[in-house]
Amino acid sequence: MVGVIHSAFRARAPVDPPSPAIDETVETLTASLQQGSGILAHVGDRPAGVIVVVPGPDGVARFTRVSVHSELQRHGIASAMVPAAEELAAIRGFERVELLVRAEFPEFLAFWQHRGFVIDQMVPHGVILTKRLPMALPVPTSDAMVRLGDRLAQLLEPGDVILAAGDLGAGKTTLTQGIGRGLGSEGPIISPTFVLSRIHHSTIGRPTLTHVDAYRLSTASELDDLDLDATVADSITVVEWGKGIADGLADDRLEIDIWTAAVDFSAAGDDSERVVTIRPVGARWRDVDLSVLRGDDHD
């Protein structure tokens, strides 16, 4: 990780005062990681990118040492690391994140603003950017996942799109069953892996639920063959395995990731086996209070 940081920062134009990242050592980086956590990206077996996540003031997470090795830049590594770092910070219990961008690098400012960060304050030598993190909820049981989907359904309106991601068996279909319960959808709601999509009409006057499984699809053009554009405006559309394929289906959407025991949740103060992160995207969700999704319990 130290090698990646040194390579990235030494490849940048000189700044005054110099960045302390140039003097990073194994000992100083270890101390930062012990205080917080971090992301290490690989290309094959080669370390390629780093984001260190440390606690900032007032319970805000802070991204530091954002680096991509100078020989591996412009390959989308930073773009892939940022949402992973955001979800890591959310799982660790933070609600907002901030970082410093030096005034000498307007291209870095544009990079972060394109990813939803906004200027919080001007400081010597640059600006502090901030962003609301995804919501992170411990969901230890299938029943809890159904209840989460039920609560989510109460916020949904015609045209809403949900992209659900997670390992096989993580609970994507169970979450959709909860959404269907809240919408009063006709069942049974099962994974549409082989038929690709199923439509469930509501028995209580709520929008229709369109349930899509993109696991067997490899491109967005294959998704177009399902003709979802004809139904998306009037229904609630849930796409399992939709990240990277169904992103263009709607500018406004909820991106939901279900993290299993492969992620260390202990630092979040919870020993549950699954955590759900919910990332609102677009103007539709900007002022929606997602705190109601926490419910009265997490069991």
LOKOLVO-62370 format. One line per 2 residues: number of its first residue (from 1); for each residue x negated, y negated, z of N, C-alpha, C, O. Coordinates in steps of 0.1 Angstrom, whole numbers, plus 2048, in hexadecimal, padded with zeros to 3 digits. Layout:
<recs>
NUM	X/Y/Z/X/Y/Z/X/Y/Z/X/Y/Z ~ ...
</recs>
This chain:
<recs>
1	7F8/80C/800/800/800/800/7F7/7F3/800/7FA/7EA/7F9 ~ 7ED/7F4/808/7E4/7E8/808/7DE/7E6/7FA/7DC/7DA/7F6
3	7DA/7F0/7F3/7D5/7EF/7E6/7DE/7E8/7DC/7DA/7E0/7D4 ~ 7EB/7EC/7DD/7F5/7E6/7D5/7F7/7D7/7D8/7F7/7CF/7CE
5	7F7/7D4/7E4/7F9/7C6/7E8/7ED/7BE/7E3/7EF/7B3/7DE ~ 7E1/7C3/7E5/7D5/7BB/7E1/7D5/7B9/7D2/7D2/7AE/7CD
7	7D8/7C4/7CA/7D8/7C3/7BC/7E3/7B9/7B7/7E0/7B1/7AE ~ 7EE/7B9/7BD/7F9/7B0/7B9/7F6/7A1/7BC/7F7/798/7B3
9	7F1/79E/7C8/7EF/791/7CC/7E2/78B/7C5/7E1/77F/7C3 ~ 7D8/793/7C3/7CC/78E/7BD/7CE/78B/7AE/7C6/784/7A8
11	7D8/791/7A8/7DB/78F/79A/7E3/782/798/7E4/77D/78C ~ 7E8/77C/7A2/7EF/770/7A1/7E6/764/7A0/7DA/764/7A5
13	7EB/759/79B/7E3/74C/79B/7E0/748/7A9/7E8/74A/7B2 ~ 7D4/742/7AB/7D0/73D/7B8/7DA/733/7BE/7DF/72A/7B6
15	7DD/733/7CB/7E6/72A/7D1/7DE/724/7DD/7D5/72A/7E3 ~ 7E3/718/7E1/7DD/711/7ED/7E8/70E/7F7/7F1/706/7F3
17	7E8/713/803/7DE/71C/808/7E0/72B/803/7EB/72E/7FE ~ 7D5/733/803/7D6/740/7FD/7E0/749/805/7E2/746/811
19	7E6/752/7FF/7EF/75B/806/7E7/764/80F/7DD/76A/80C ~ 7EC/766/81B/7E6/770/825/7E6/77E/820/7DF/787/826
21	7EE/781/816/7EF/78F/811/7E1/793/80B/7DE/79F/80B ~ 7D9/78A/807/7CC/78D/802/7C3/794/80D/7BA/79C/80A
23	7C6/790/819/7BE/795/824/7C5/7A1/82B/7C0/7A5/836 ~ 7CF/7A6/825/7D6/7B1/82C/7CD/7BD/82D/7C5/7C0/824
25	7CD/7C4/839/7C5/7D0/83B/7CF/7DB/83F/7DB/7D9/841 ~ 7C9/7E7/840/7D1/7F3/844/7D6/7F0/852/7E2/7F4/855
27	7CE/7EA/85B/7D2/7E7/869/7DE/7DD/869/7E8/7DF/870 ~ 7DD/7D2/862/7E7/7C8/862/7F4/7CD/85C/7FF/7CA/861
29	7F3/7D4/851/7FF/7DA/84B/806/7E4/853/812/7E5/854 ~ 7FE/7EC/85A/803/7F6/863/80B/7F0/86E/816/7F4/872
31	805/7E4/874/80C/7DD/87E/81A/7D8/879/824/7D8/881 ~ 81A/7D3/86D/827/7CD/867/831/7D8/866/83D/7D7/869
33	82C/7E4/861/836/7EF/85F/83B/7F5/86C/846/7FA/86D ~ 832/7F4/876/837/7F9/883/841/7F0/889/84A/7F4/891
35	840/7E3/885/84A/7D9/88A/857/7DA/882/862/7D8/887 ~ 856/7DE/875/862/7DF/86D/861/7EC/864/861/7F7/86A
37	862/7EA/857/862/7F6/84E/85E/7F1/840/859/7E5/83F ~ 85F/7F9/836/85B/7F5/829/85F/7FE/81E/863/80A/821
39	85D/7FA/812/85F/802/806/852/804/7FF/84A/7FA/7FD ~ 84F/810/7FA/843/813/7F2/848/81A/7E6/84E/825/7E7
41	847/814/7DA/84B/81A/7CD/83F/821/7C7/833/81D/7C8 ~ 842/82C/7C0/838/834/7B9/83B/835/7AA/847/835/7A6
43	831/835/7A2/832/839/794/82A/846/793/81E/846/793 ~ 831/851/792/82B/85E/793/825/85F/7A1/82D/85D/7AB
45	819/862/7A3/812/863/7B0/80B/856/7B4/804/856/7BE ~ 80D/84C/7AC/805/840/7AE/80D/835/7B5/818/832/7B1
47	808/830/7C1/80F/825/7C7/810/819/7BE/806/815/7B8 ~ 81D/814/7BD/81F/809/7B2/825/7FC/7B8/822/7F2/7B2
49	82C/7FD/7C3/833/7F1/7C8/835/7F2/7D7/837/7FD/7DC ~ 836/7E6/7DD/838/7E5/7EC/841/7DA/7EF/841/7CF/7E9
51	84A/7DC/7F8/851/7D1/7FF/851/7D5/80E/856/7E0/812 ~ 84C/7CC/816/84C/7CE/825/858/7C6/82B/85B/7BB/827
53	85F/7CD/833/86B/7C7/83A/869/7C6/849/867/7D0/850 ~ 869/7BA/84D/866/7B7/85C/871/7AF/862/878/7A7/85A
55	873/7B0/86F/87E/7A7/875/879/799/874/86E/795/877 ~ 883/790/871/880/782/871/888/77B/87C/88D/782/885
57	889/76E/87C/890/767/887/89F/76A/886/8A4/76B/87B ~ 8A5/769/892/8B4/76A/892/8B9/777/88C/8C4/777/887
59	8B2/782/88D/8B7/78F/889/8B7/790/87A/8BF/799/874 ~ 8B0/788/872/8B0/788/864/8A4/791/85F/899/78F/865
61	8A5/799/856/89A/7A1/850/892/797/847/897/78E/841 ~ 885/79A/846/87C/792/83E/875/79B/834/86E/7A5/839
63	875/798/827/86D/7A0/81E/85F/799/81C/85F/78D/81A ~ 855/7A0/81E/847/79B/81C/83F/7A4/813/843/7B0/811
65	834/7A0/80E/82A/7A8/807/831/7AF/7FB/82E/7BA/7F7 ~ 83B/7A8/7F4/841/7AD/7E9/837/7AE/7DD/832/7A4/7D8
67	834/7BA/7D9/828/7BC/7D0/82B/7C8/7C6/831/7D2/7CA ~ 826/7C6/7BA/826/7D0/7B0/817/7D0/7AB/812/7C6/7A7
69	811/7DC/7AB/803/7DD/7A6/802/7D6/799/80A/7D7/790 ~ 7F7/7CF/797/7F5/7C7/78B/7F5/7CF/77E/7F8/7C9/774
71	7F1/7DC/77F/7F1/7E4/773/7FF/7EA/770/800/7F1/765 ~ 809/7E8/778/816/7EE/777/821/7E4/777/82D/7E8/778
73	81E/7D8/775/828/7CE/775/830/7CE/768/82C/7D3/75D ~ 83C/7C7/768/845/7C6/75D/84B/7D4/758/84D/7D6/74C
75	84D/7DD/762/853/7EA/75F/85F/7EC/768/864/7F7/769 ~ 864/7E1/76E/871/7E2/776/86F/7E7/784/879/7EB/78B
77	862/7E8/788/860/7EE/796/865/7E5/7A1/86C/7E9/7AA ~ 863/7D8/79F/868/7CE/7A9/877/7CE/7AA/87D/7CE/7B4
79	87D/7CF/79E/88C/7CF/79D/892/7DB/7A4/89D/7DB/7A9 ~ 88B/7E6/7A3/890/7F3/7AA/88D/7F2/7B9/895/7F8/7C1
81	882/7EC/7BD/87F/7EB/7CB/888/7E2/7D3/88C/7E5/7DF ~ 88D/7D7/7CD/894/7CD/7D5/8A1/7D3/7DB/8A3/7D2/7E7
83	8AA/7DA/7D3/8B6/7DF/7D9/8B3/7EA/7E3/8BA/7EC/7ED ~ 8A8/7F2/7E1/8A5/7FC/7EB/8A0/7F5/7F8/8A4/7FA/803
85	899/7EA/7F7/895/7E3/803/8A1/7DD/80A/8A1/7DD/817 ~ 8AA/7D8/803/8B6/7D2/808/8BE/7DC/810/8C3/7DA/81B
87	8C0/7E8/80A/8C7/7F3/811/8C0/7F8/81D/8C6/7FB/827 ~ 8B3/7F9/81C/8AB/7FD/828/8AD/7F3/833/8AF/7F7/83F
89	8AD/7E6/830/8AF/7DC/83B/8BD/7DD/840/8BF/7DB/84D ~ 8C7/7DF/838/8D4/7E0/83D/8D6/7EC/846/8DC/7EB/850
91	8D0/7F8/842/8D1/804/84B/8CA/801/858/8CE/807/862 ~ 8C0/7F9/858/8B9/7F6/865/8C0/7EB/86D/8BC/7E7/878
93	8CC/7E7/868/8D5/7DF/871/8D5/7D0/86E/8DB/7C8/875 ~ 8CE/7CC/863/8CD/7BE/860/8D9/7BA/857/8DE/7C2/84F
95	8DD/7AE/858/8E9/7A9/84F/8E4/79F/844/8EB/79E/83A ~ 8D8/799/846/8D3/790/83C/8C4/792/83B/8BE/798/844
97	8BF/78E/830/8B0/78F/82D/8AB/781/828/8B3/77A/822 ~ 89F/77E/82A/899/772/825/88B/775/820/885/77F/824
99	885/76C/818/877/76D/814/873/75F/80F/87B/757/80C ~ 866/75E/80F/85F/751/80B/85B/753/7FC/855/75D/7F9
101	85E/749/7F4/859/748/7E6/851/73C/7E5/855/731/7E8 ~ 844/73E/7E1/83B/732/7DF/840/729/7D4/844/72E/7C9
103	83E/71C/7D5/842/713/7CB/83A/715/7BE/83F/711/7B4 ~ 82E/71A/7BF/826/71C/7B3/82B/727/7AA/826/728/79F
105	835/72E/7AE/83A/73A/7A6/849/739/7A3/851/740/7A9 ~ 84D/72F/79A/85B/72E/797/861/73A/791/86E/73D/792
107	859/743/78B/85E/74F/785/863/759/790/86C/760/78E ~ 85C/758/79B/860/761/7A7/86E/75C/7AC/876/764/7B0
109	86F/74F/7AD/87C/749/7B2/887/74E/7A9/892/752/7AE ~ 885/74D/79C/890/751/792/893/760/794/89E/764/793
111	888/768/796/88A/777/798/894/779/7A4/89D/781/7A3 ~ 891/773/7AF/899/775/7BB/8A7/76F/7BA/8B1/775/7BF
113	8A8/764/7B4/8B6/75E/7B2/8BE/766/7A9/8CA/767/7AB ~ 8B8/76C/79F/8C0/775/796/8C5/781/79E/8CF/788/799
115	8BF/784/7A9/8C4/790/7B2/8CC/78B/7BE/8CD/793/7C7 ~ 8D2/77F/7BD/8DB/77B/7C7/8D6/773/7D2/8DD/76F/7DB
117	8C9/771/7D3/8C3/769/7DD/8C5/75A/7DB/8C5/755/7CF ~ 8C7/752/7E6/8CA/744/7E4/8C0/73C/7ED/8BB/742/7F7
119	8BE/730/7EA/8B4/728/7F1/8BB/724/7FF/8C6/71E/7FF ~ 8B4/727/809/8B9/724/817/8B2/717/81C/8B9/70F/822
121	8A5/715/81A/89F/709/81E/891/707/817/88B/711/812 ~ 88D/6FB/816/880/6F7/811/876/6F8/81C/879/6F3/827
123	86B/6FD/81A/860/6FE/824/853/6FA/81D/852/6FA/811 ~ 849/6F7/825/83C/6F4/81E/837/6FF/815/837/70B/819
125	834/6FB/809/82E/704/7FF/839/70D/7F8/835/716/7F0 ~ 846/70B/7FB/850/713/7F4/85E/712/7FA/861/708/800
127	865/71D/7F7/873/71D/7FC/876/72A/803/870/735/800 ~ 87F/72A/80C/884/736/813/891/73A/80B/89B/732/80B
129	892/746/806/89E/74C/800/8A5/755/809/89E/75C/812 ~ 8B2/757/808/8B9/760/811/8C4/767/809/8C8/762/7FE
131	8C9/772/80F/8D4/779/808/8DB/782/813/8D4/787/81C ~ 8E8/783/811/8EF/78D/81A/8EC/79B/815/8EC/79E/809
133	8E9/7A4/81F/8E6/7B1/81C/8F2/7BA/81A/8FD/7B6/81E ~ 8F1/7C5/814/8FC/7CF/813/901/7D2/822/8F9/7D2/82B
135	90E/7D5/823/912/7DB/830/90E/7E9/831/90F/7F1/828 ~ 90A/7ED/83D/906/7FA/840/90E/800/84B/910/7FA/856
137	914/80C/849/91D/812/852/919/820/855/918/828/84B ~ 918/824/861/916/833/864/923/83A/862/92D/836/867
139	922/845/85A/92E/84D/857/92B/85C/859/927/862/84F ~ 92B/861/865/926/86E/868/92E/87A/864/929/885/863
141	93B/878/861/943/883/85E/94C/881/852/94D/875/84D ~ 951/88B/84C/95A/88A/841/966/882/844/96B/87A/83C
143	96C/885/850/978/87D/854/975/86E/855/97D/866/851 ~ 969/86B/85A/965/85D/85A/964/857/84C/967/84B/84A
145	95F/85F/843/95E/85A/835/96B/858/82F/96D/84E/828 ~ 975/860/832/983/85E/82D/988/851/833/98F/84A/82C
147	986/84F/840/98C/843/846/985/837/840/98C/82C/83F ~ 978/837/83D/972/82C/837/978/829/829/97B/81D/826
149	97A/833/821/981/831/815/98F/82C/816/993/823/80E ~ 996/830/820/9A4/82B/823/9A3/81C/826/9AB/814/821
151	99A/818/82E/998/80A/832/994/802/826/999/7F7/823 ~ 98B/807/81E/987/800/812/993/7FE/808/994/7F4/802
153	99C/808/807/9A7/807/7FE/9B0/7FA/801/9B6/7F5/7F8 ~ 9B0/7F7/80E/9B8/7EB/812/9B3/7DE/80C/9BA/7D4/80B
155	9A6/7DE/808/9A0/7D2/803/9A1/7D1/7F3/99E/7C7/7ED ~ 9A4/7DD/7ED/9A3/7DE/7DF/9AF/7D8/7D7/9BA/7D8/7DC
157	9AC/7D3/7CC/9B6/7CD/7C3/9B4/7D2/7B5/9A9/7D8/7B2 ~ 9BE/7D1/7AC/9BD/7D6/79E/9B0/7CF/798/9AE/7C3/799
159	9A9/7D8/791/99D/7D3/78A/990/7D6/792/985/7D4/78D ~ 991/7DA/79F/985/7DC/7A7/97E/7E9/7A2/985/7F3/79F
161	971/7E8/7A2/969/7F3/79E/95F/7F7/7A9/959/7EE/7AF ~ 95E/804/7AC/955/808/7B6/94B/812/7B0/94F/81C/7AA
163	93E/810/7B2/934/81A/7AD/92F/821/7BA/929/81A/7C2 ~ 931/82E/7BA/92D/836/7C6/921/83E/7C3/921/846/7B9
165	916/83E/7CB/90A/845/7C9/907/84D/7D5/90B/849/7E0 ~ 8FF/858/7D4/8FB/860/7DF/8F7/86E/7DA/8FB/871/7CF
167	8F0/875/7E2/8EC/883/7DE/8F9/88C/7DC/904/888/7E1 ~ 8F7/897/7D6/902/8A1/7D5/906/8A5/7E3/8FF/8A8/7EC
169	914/8A4/7E5/919/8A7/7F1/919/89D/7FC/91C/89F/808 ~ 914/891/7F8/913/886/802/920/881/807/921/87C/812
171	92A/881/7FE/938/87D/803/93E/873/7F9/948/86C/7FD ~ 93A/872/7ED/940/868/7E3/94E/86C/7E0/957/863/7E0
173	951/878/7DE/95F/87C/7DC/967/87B/7E8/973/877/7E7 ~ 962/87E/7F4/969/87C/800/96D/86E/802/978/86B/807
175	963/864/7FF/966/856/800/972/853/7F7/97B/84B/7FA ~ 971/858/7EB/97C/855/7E1/989/85B/7E6/994/855/7E3
177	989/866/7EC/996/86C/7F2/99C/862/7FC/9A8/861/7FD ~ 993/85C/804/998/852/80E/99E/846/807/9A8/840/80B
179	997/841/7FC/99D/836/7F4/9AA/83A/7EF/9B4/832/7EF ~ 9AB/846/7E9/9B8/84B/7E4/9C3/84C/7EF/9CE/849/7EC
181	9BF/850/7FB/9C9/850/806/9CE/842/809/9DA/840/80B ~ 9C5/838/809/9C9/82A/80C/9D1/825/801/9DA/81C/803
183	9CF/829/7F4/9D7/824/7E9/9E4/82C/7E7/9EC/829/7DF ~ 9E6/837/7EF/9F1/840/7ED/9F1/847/7E0/9FB/849/7D9
185	9E5/84B/7DC/9E3/852/7CF/9E8/860/7CF/9E7/867/7D9 ~ 9ED/864/7C3/9F1/872/7C1/9E5/87A/7C1/9DB/877/7BB
187	9E5/886/7C7/9DA/88F/7C8/9DC/89C/7C1/9E5/89D/7B9 ~ 9D2/8A5/7C3/9C7/8A4/7CB/9BC/89B/7C4/9BA/89B/7B8
189	9B3/895/7CC/9A8/88D/7C7/99C/896/7C9/997/897/7D4 ~ 997/89B/7BD/98B/8A3/7BE/981/89E/7B3/985/896/7AB
191	975/8A2/7B4/96A/89D/7AC/96D/8A0/79D/970/8AC/79A ~ 96E/896/794/971/899/786/965/89C/77E/963/897/773
193	95C/8A4/783/94F/8A7/77D/950/8AC/76F/949/8A8/766 ~ 95A/8B5/76C/95B/8BB/75F/964/8B4/756/962/8B4/749
195	96E/8AD/75B/977/8A6/753/973/897/752/979/88F/74A ~ 969/893/75A/963/886/75A/96C/87B/761/966/873/768
197	979/87B/75F/981/871/765/98F/877/768/994/87F/760 ~ 995/872/773/9A3/875/776/9AA/868/77A/9A4/85F/780
199	9B7/868/777/9BF/85C/77B/9C9/861/785/9D0/86A/783 ~ 9CA/859/790/9D3/85C/79B/9DD/850/79D/9D8/845/7A2
201	9E9/852/79A/9F3/847/79C/9F7/846/7AB/9F7/84F/7B2 ~ 9FA/83A/7AF/9FE/837/7BD/A0D/83A/7BF/A15/837/7B6
203	A10/83F/7CA/A1E/842/7CE/A24/837/7D7/A2F/838/7DA ~ A1C/82D/7DA/A20/822/7E3/A1F/814/7DC/A1F/80A/7E3
205	A1E/814/7CF/A1D/807/7C8/A0F/800/7C8/A0E/7F5/7C4 ~ A05/808/7CC/9F7/802/7CB/9F2/806/7BD/9F8/80D/7B5
207	9E6/800/7BA/9E0/803/7AC/9DD/811/7AA/9DB/819/7B4 ~ 9DC/815/79E/9D8/822/79A/9C9/824/79D/9C1/81B/79C
209	9C5/830/7A1/9B7/833/7A4/9B2/83B/798/9B7/846/795 ~ 9A7/836/792/9A0/83D/787/993/842/78D/98B/83A/791
211	991/84F/78D/986/855/794/97D/85B/789/981/864/781 ~ 971/857/788/967/85A/77D/95B/861/784/956/85C/78E
213	956/86B/77D/94A/872/781/940/870/775/942/877/76B ~ 935/868/777/92C/866/76D/91F/86E/76E/915/86C/767
215	920/879/776/914/881/778/90F/887/76B/903/888/76A ~ 918/88B/762/913/891/756/911/887/74B/90D/88B/73F
217	912/87B/74D/910/870/743/901/86B/745/8FC/86A/750 ~ 8FB/867/73A/8EE/862/73A/8EC/854/736/8E2/84E/738
219	8F7/84F/72F/8F6/841/72A/903/83A/72C/90E/841/72D ~ 903/82D/72B/90F/825/72C/918/827/720/925/826/721
221	912/82A/715/91B/82D/709/923/839/70A/92E/83A/705 ~ 91E/843/712/926/84F/714/932/84C/71D/93D/851/71C
223	930/842/726/93B/83E/72F/946/837/726/952/838/729 ~ 942/82F/71C/94B/828/713/955/832/70D/960/82E/70A
225	951/83E/70B/95A/848/704/966/84C/70D/970/851/708 ~ 965/848/71A/970/84B/723/97B/840/722/986/842/727
227	978/835/71B/982/82A/718/987/825/725/993/822/727 ~ 97E/823/72F/982/81D/73C/986/80F/73B/98E/80A/743
229	982/807/730/986/7FA/72F/995/7F8/72E/99A/7ED/731 ~ 99C/803/729/9AA/802/728/9B1/802/735/9BD/7FE/736
231	9AB/807/740/9B1/809/74D/9AB/801/758/9B2/7FE/762 ~ 99F/7FC/756/998/7F6/761/99F/7EA/767/99E/7E8/773
233	9A5/7E2/75F/9AB/7D5/763/9B7/7D7/76D/9BA/7CF/775 ~ 9BE/7E3/76B/9CA/7E5/773/9C8/7F0/77E/9D2/7F3/785
235	9BD/7F6/77F/9BB/801/789/9AF/7FE/792/9A8/7F5/790 ~ 9AE/807/79B/9A2/808/7A4/999/813/79D/99D/81E/79C
237	98D/80F/799/984/819/792/978/81C/79B/971/814/79F ~ 977/829/79F/96C/82E/7A7/964/837/79E/969/841/798
239	957/834/79C/94E/83B/794/943/841/79C/93A/83A/7A2 ~ 943/84F/79E/938/855/7A4/92D/857/79B/92E/859/78F
241	920/855/7A0/914/856/798/914/84B/78E/90F/84D/783 ~ 91A/83F/791/91C/835/787/910/82B/786/910/823/77C
243	907/82B/790/8FC/821/78F/8F4/823/783/8EF/82E/780 ~ 8F1/817/77C/8E9/818/770/8F1/81C/763/8EB/81B/758
245	8FD/821/765/905/825/75A/912/81D/759/916/818/74E ~ 918/81A/765/925/813/764/924/805/769/92E/7FE/76C
247	918/800/76B/916/7F2/770/91D/7E8/767/922/7DE/76C ~ 91D/7EA/75A/923/7E1/751/932/7E2/750/938/7DA/749
249	938/7EB/758/947/7EC/758/94D/7E0/75E/958/7DC/759 ~ 947/7D9/767/94D/7CD/76D/942/7C5/774/939/7CB/77A
251	942/7B8/772/939/7AF/779/93B/7AF/788/931/7AD/78F ~ 947/7B1/78C/94B/7B1/79A/94D/7BF/79E/956/7C6/798
253	946/7C4/7A8/947/7D2/7AC/942/7D4/7BA/93B/7CB/7C0 ~ 945/7E0/7C0/93E/7E4/7CC/935/7F0/7C9/939/7F9/7C2
255	928/7EF/7CD/91F/7FA/7CB/91D/800/7D9/918/7FA/7E2 ~ 921/80D/7D9/921/814/7E6/917/820/7E5/917/828/7DC
257	90E/820/7EF/904/82B/7EF/906/833/7FC/908/82D/807 ~ 906/840/7FB/907/849/807/8FA/84F/809/8F5/857/801
259	8F3/84B/815/8E6/850/818/8E7/85C/822/8EF/85B/82C ~ 8E0/866/81F/8E1/872/828/8D5/873/831/8CD/869/832
261	8D3/87E/838/8C9/87F/842/8BB/87E/83C/8B1/87D/844 ~ 8B9/87D/82F/8AC/87B/829/8A6/86D/82D/89A/86B/82C
263	8AF/864/831/8AB/857/835/8AA/857/845/8B3/85C/84B ~ 8A0/850/84A/89E/84F/858/8A7/844/85E/8A4/838/85C
265	8B2/848/864/8BC/83E/869/8B9/83A/878/8C0/832/87E ~ 8AE/841/87E/8AD/83F/88C/8AA/831/890/8AE/82D/89B
267	8A4/829/888/8A1/81B/88B/8AD/813/88C/8AD/808/892 ~ 8B8/818/886/8C5/810/886/8CC/813/893/8D7/80E/896
269	8C7/81C/89C/8CD/81E/8A9/8D9/828/8A7/8E2/828/8B0 ~ 8D8/830/89D/8E3/83A/89A/8DE/847/895/8D5/847/88D
271	8E3/852/89B/8DD/85F/897/8E7/866/88D/8E6/872/88C ~ 8F0/85F/887/8FA/865/87E/8F2/86A/871/8E7/865/86E
273	8F8/873/86A/8F2/879/85E/8F4/871/851/8EC/874/848 ~ 8FD/868/851/8FF/861/845/902/852/848/908/84E/852
275	8FD/849/83F/8FF/83B/840/904/837/832/8FE/83B/828 ~ 90E/82F/832/914/82A/825/910/81B/825/912/813/82E
277	90A/817/81A/907/809/817/911/804/80C/913/80B/802 ~ 916/7F8/80E/920/7F2/805/91B/7E5/800/919/7DC/808
279	918/7E4/7F4/912/7D8/7EE/91D/7D1/7E5/920/7D6/7DA ~ 922/7C5/7E9/92B/7BE/7E1/924/7B6/7D6/91A/7B0/7D8
281	929/7B7/7C9/923/7B1/7BE/92D/7A8/7B7/938/7AD/7B4 ~ 92A/79C/7B5/933/793/7AD/93C/78A/7B5/93D/78C/7C2
283	942/780/7AF/94A/776/7B5/956/77C/7BC/95B/777/7C7 ~ 95C/787/7B7/968/78D/7BD/966/790/7CC/96F/78F/7D4
285	959/794/7D0/957/799/7DD/950/78F/7E6/94C/791/7F2 ~ 94D/783/7E0/945/779/7E8/94B/775/7F5/943/773/7FF
287	958/773/7F6/95E/76E/802/967/779/809/96E/776/812 ~ 965/786/805/96D/790/80B/966/795/818/95A/798/818
289	96E/796/822/968/79A/82F/968/7A9/830/972/7B0/832 ~ 95C/7AF/82E/95B/7BD/82E/95A/7C3/83C/959/7CF/83E
291	95A/7BB/846/958/7C0/854/964/7C9/858/962/7D1/862 ~ 96F/7C8/852/97A/7D0/855/977/7DF/852/97E/7E8/857
293	96D/7E1/84A/96A/7EF/846/963/7F6/852/963/803/852 ~ 95F/7EF/85C/959/7F5/868/963/7FD/870/960/807/876
295	970/7F8/86F/97A/7FF/877/978/7FE/886/970/7F6/88B ~ 97F/807/88D/97E/807/89C/974/811/8A1/970/810/8AD
297	96F/81A/898/965/824/89C/95E/829/890/962/826/885 ~ 953/830/893/94B/835/888/94A/845/889/941/84B/884
299	954/84B/890/953/859/891/95B/860/887/95B/86D/887
</recs>
